[in-house]
Amino acid sequence: MDVTGEQLMAAARAMRRQVGAGLSEWGVTPGQSRALRTIVGAAEPLRLSELADRLRIVPRSATEVVDALEGRGLVVRRPDPADRRATCVVATAEGARLAKVLERARTAATTEYLAVLSAEDRRELRRLLSALLDGHGEPDPARGLR
């Protein structure tokens, strides 16, 4: 019986827990951090529906995440200039600042989790993960880092 899929999912869950613990100091969930990172990294304000698409979550969940971020003053909603019926989300200065802090915390947590692997093993893991993502037509975050 091949348990590779179960191992991959277990490792992803464990790393997500470690990242979550690293973000908890700032009272932000991994999902909120990811949404904030996406909003800050966008070239222009994002509609809620576009944010949901980029995060691969349902629009209602995107609304809940944005509600939480807005409640903390990290993002604001603005009318879409192209369609006054639609709402866009932009990061505040505090949101942009915190996104940088959270990115450092996320990087530290993932680096710590992967530290049990040698540099050669990490390169091989990246190669295998890229092959999986490419083979299934998924975006590869490492694409621009090679």
Backbone hydrogen bonds, N-H to C=O, Kabsch-Sander energy under -0.5 kcal/mol:
donor,donor_aa,acceptor,acceptor_aa,energy
3,V,1,M,-0.6
7,Q,3,V,-2.6
8,L,4,T,-2.7
9,M,5,G,-2.5
10,A,6,E,-2.6
11,A,7,Q,-2.7
12,A,8,L,-2.3
13,R,9,M,-2.4
14,A,10,A,-2.4
15,M,11,A,-2.5
16,R,12,A,-2.4
17,R,13,R,-2.4
18,Q,14,A,-2.1
19,V,15,M,-2.8
20,G,16,R,-2.9
21,A,17,R,-2.4
22,G,18,Q,-2.0
23,L,19,V,-1.9
24,S,20,G,-1.4
26,W,23,L,-2.0
27,G,24,S,-1.8
28,V,23,L,-1.2
33,S,29,T,-2.6
34,R,30,P,-2.6
35,A,31,G,-2.2
36,L,32,Q,-2.7
37,R,33,S,-2.7
38,T,34,R,-2.2
39,I,35,A,-2.6
40,V,36,L,-2.9
41,G,37,R,-2.0
42,A,38,T,-0.7
42,A,39,I,-0.8
46,L,89,V,-1.7
48,L,87,T,-1.4
51,L,47,R,-2.4
52,A,48,L,-2.5
53,D,49,S,-2.0
54,R,50,E,-2.6
55,L,51,L,-2.3
56,R,52,A,-1.0
57,I,52,A,-2.3
61,S,58,V,-0.7
62,A,58,V,-1.8
63,T,59,P,-2.3
64,E,60,R,-2.0
65,V,61,S,-2.3
66,V,62,A,-2.7
67,D,63,T,-2.6
68,A,64,E,-2.0
69,L,65,V,-2.4
70,E,66,V,-3.2
71,G,67,D,-2.4
72,R,68,A,-0.9
73,G,70,E,-1.7
74,L,69,L,-2.6
75,V,69,L,-0.6
76,V,90,V,-2.7
78,R,88,C,-2.6
80,D,83,D,-0.6
80,D,86,A,-2.5
83,D,80,D,-0.9
86,A,83,D,-2.3
88,C,78,R,-3.6
89,V,46,L,-2.8
90,V,76,V,-2.4
92,T,74,L,-2.3
96,A,92,T,-2.5
97,R,93,A,-2.2
98,L,94,E,-2.9
99,A,95,G,-2.3
100,K,96,A,-1.3
101,V,97,R,-1.7
102,L,98,L,-3.2
103,E,99,A,-2.1
104,R,100,K,-1.9
105,A,101,V,-2.1
106,R,102,L,-2.9
107,T,103,E,-2.5
108,A,104,R,-2.4
109,A,105,A,-2.3
110,T,106,R,-2.5
111,T,107,T,-2.5
112,E,108,A,-2.3
113,Y,109,A,-2.2
114,L,110,T,-2.5
115,A,111,T,-0.7
115,A,112,E,-0.6
116,V,113,Y,-0.7
117,L,114,L,-2.3
122,R,118,S,-2.5
123,R,119,A,-2.2
124,E,120,E,-2.2
125,L,121,D,-2.7
126,R,122,R,-2.6
127,R,123,R,-2.3
128,L,124,E,-2.5
129,L,125,L,-2.9
130,S,126,R,-2.6
131,A,127,R,-2.1
132,L,128,L,-2.2
133,L,129,L,-2.7
134,D,130,S,-3.1
135,G,131,A,-2.5
136,H,132,L,-1.0
136,H,133,L,-0.7
137,G,134,D,-1.5
138,E,133,L,-2.9
143,R,140,D,-1.9
145,L,142,A,-1.9
146,R,142,A,-0.8
146,R,143,R,-0.6
